[in-house]
Amino acid sequence: MKRQTLSPCDFDWQQLRQLAGEDSDFENELLAIFLNDVNSSLASLESAIATKSVQTIEEVAHSLRGASANVGAKALAAVALQLEQAARRGEMTGAHSLLRQLHTHCRRIQAQFQARCS
C-alpha cells in the first residue's frame, strides 16, 4: 500500500483514528459531525464578515480552529487561526481571502472523506 504524505490541504487521518479509538465507524461519525459543524461555522463567518462583526469573526474562527485541530484538519486550523488573529487586530482586509481558503480546505476534506467511504 502506498503511503500518503500530508500536504497542507490534507487531513491527518491518524489523528482522527486515534481520537476515535481505532473505531472506523466512529471515525466516520466524528468526521461527518465535524464537517456539518464546519459548514455552519463558514456560514456564520460569511455573515459576520459581511457585517464586519469583528468579535463574531474572532469567536467563530477560534472555535473552528480548535475543532479542526482536534480532529486533524491542520490546514483548516491554520487558516482559521490567521482569521482569528486578523479579527483580534481589527484587520479585515484579507478576511474574504481567508474565508475562501477555509471553503477550499473544507471541500478537500469532504472529497477525501467521500473517497474513503466509497
Steps between C-alpha positions, in 0.01 A plus 500: 500500500635841402559731796333836461697807597310786650496833325352812659162420345491144628340362807692317773304175490720343768403771748131441428552124530660545842223736610243237399683223684578315177124456432443574130123543538554751780767672286247549223237623745741750657610631162142533375408701812815710461428578134142596583626733773764646266235585241297675769810690617581607145148634455535693827835639387355611166227691681740649756744611231218658300390700804858562620423342837861463613415341835281234338769429241759455773274272707387280212852476356632405846240225537566375146874496566460289812260251346718467191815442701327236714398281207817547292393767252828683544487721191146608583612576857795706374281719276241539777781618729603761243142626480465500879820700542404747226163557665667550838716773341200647319665437161224371277641584156600136439195341661330406172817334374537301822134399483555370144798299626287351777236399244768343280648297785153390608415381148827304485431330831146416386635352177758292688230384743268399215784314328571310823135403535462372143 
